[in-house]
């Protein structure tokens, strides 16, 4: 594009003026006599139809182009486009069909007529970019700066382009001016970068999803050794990077090779790549490339007769009919690939049948090319030598209804369906913008966009805002919306090339892959429908190294992928896979379950500890019964009989909690055992501590001036102290269980052939605090009792408490080293023994002498005999 000549000099004119004079002119005062002149125009294949709002389109109607030699002083010349692409032309006609359908729809964009400007990219980036700039600049050579803004407006949005590389270049330029682009076929994951491409949208999933879909297919069939071929462009190179990264993360396979297919059809390079495919042990070959690459590649595959390969196609060539030829069928039948979601467009066939050479719209992108290609004729004047070579002239009266070509095969609409969705996305976005009610709009002050200022609003992201939030359902039942990156809802069809008896290829749908919850991929495949191009009629195996047989294990080969390994004999007790719950037989060829170990109720040690626990519980119950029966005697009533009953109950709980340490660890037993143990013992030691404090308080009160001290040791104060001290331990247990709860654990460190079931404490600090708190109370009780041991009473309970606390502390001091050094189930046994020993020590030391007096020496069970000169009543 040569640029624009401005006849009015305006200071500070920005680059916007070069491409968008219309935007500038619409908002300049009408008193200024201004005009812009388009110095030059690109000479491209194009088709136009005017409308209130114009949508642009870029399509590959020709797949290659040749430029004549040029100089800087020569006039731009029209590129010579060759290779008519019938499917690309159908894509363009689908856009025309969608616009005509929208114009007839009374509910969508009423009173607004859509027009279109379509350009042929000729398979060349420079042509595609030229077409995009032409769309953005408008068509008229002269723009008058009048109040009514005369002149054809630039396009409001663009549908295209076909290629990722083209879309990257076009979007990089047009995004500077906020023109939305909706591509129907560009899949490069790089286009999801909203920082680089803020106005880019697409109705096809990105390569990021396509790569993950491919990996799901590989995982489904167990293919771990893969060859990867990609095209030498943004599409292929980004796919290669993404595929390598995602495959490594999944751990489901390795690449045998990664090769880049050349654009220039270098015969020697293609020969080298195909030879690599032929000699590689990888039986699965994935190709992310365009049809033109596949044609050149498969020609070389046929020359070298490379058979026995499972080809996996990307969406660019899965349904390519150009590859379904007789001489390529022996190599490509059975191909597995993913394809764009198929759709149905009612009325499209009837629309296409109305195409006629006399019906061409304004522009040089007309229907004559299609007519000549379809009927293999030429319109007059025919090229030199055409008639002499037997060619026919086109009359325009040929019967298109009788033609059976791919153009009219609408059973497999895929890119066309995406074109249809792209056009409707722009239409629905425009419709939402025009139906905005003042005061409810999304812009500053909840404002809306006036119809006459639509094109100016383009600079303010107005249409892009509505396009980002568009959400509608097609007549085929598919929902259309865009995520935060401008990508469509990801879904692909899984296709298989079925070989028919007549030698033809039928591309059939055998499944789908779509995004499920949490952005994971969900693959569904009907294997019964699939055709495999192998003698076995089954999926091939594609692995670098076969699984190691029993008695051997994998050893990594230095410098090779992790899928390649050598099998060496296993070490003792192992076979090929290290299943932690099993052990090998002596022959190392069969797995047997490992022995399990835990403190069981059925083994002698468990039986003895269970018996001791139940015996202690029974003795506590007996003593409790004796005390209850003699509850009115001085011996029981001395030093608060209520604490004595509570102490007996807590001792009973101590005996019972030891049973939680016996048996196979469960979640609830692991969580309950230490909590029950800690709370029971704190309740017990708290009662002993309060008893000791009461003894000291009574002695102090018997001295002159000490009478007031007893008011601090009444029954309520004693209960409150016990409750408070116990609640502290309950809080410690709760914090421990919430932060790092004990849980069952299979310990395999002691012996390789044995699983030791134990309870992992979860938090060592929590366990230590629990034991430490019990220890602090026990030591404090011992010190107070030791101080009160020589009080002048005939029956001084402080002496019993001193002895009981001494034995208690001795047991738990010995417990710590014994517990730490006891392996497996013996650690639980040590803890149970410590609980029982300390509980029996307290029971015998505190209640043995009392029961002896109550039962055998009743004459000593009097106040005088017990208290001597001190009388202590409840």
Secondary structure by P-SEA (a helix, b strand, c coil): ccbbbbccccccccccccccaaaaaaccccccbbbbbccccccccbbbbbccbbbbbbbccccccccccccccccccccccccccaaaaaaaaaaaaaaaaaaacccccccbbbbbbbbbccccaaaaaaaaaaaacccccccccccccccccccccccccccaaaaaaaaaaccccbbbbbbcccccccccccccccccccccccaaaaaaaaaaaaaaaccccbbbbbcccaaaaaaaaaaaaaaaaaccccccbbbbbbccccaaaaaaaaaaaaaccccbbbbbccaaaaaaaaaaaaaaccccbbbbbcccccccccccccccccccccccccccbbbbbcaaaaaaaaccccccccccccaaaaaaaacccccccccccccccbbbbbcccccccccccccccccccaaaaaaaaaaaaaaaaaaaaaacccccccccccccccccccccccccaaaaaaaaaccccccccccccccccccccbbbbbbbbcccccccccccccccccccccbbbbbbbccccccccccccccccccccccccccbbbbbcccccccbbbbccccccccccccccccccccccccccccccccccccaaaaaaaaaaaaaaaaaaaaaaaaaaaccccccccccaaaaaaaaaaaaaaaaaaaaacccccaaaaacaaaaaaaaaaaaaaaaaaaaaaaaaaaaaaccccccccccccaaaaaaaaaaaaaaaaaaaaaaaacbbbbbbbcccccccbbbbbbccccaaaaaaaaaaaaaaaaaaaaaaaaaccccccccaaaaaaaaaaaaaaaaaaaaaaaaacccaaaaaaaaaaaaaaaaaaaaaccaaaaaaacccccccccccccccccccc
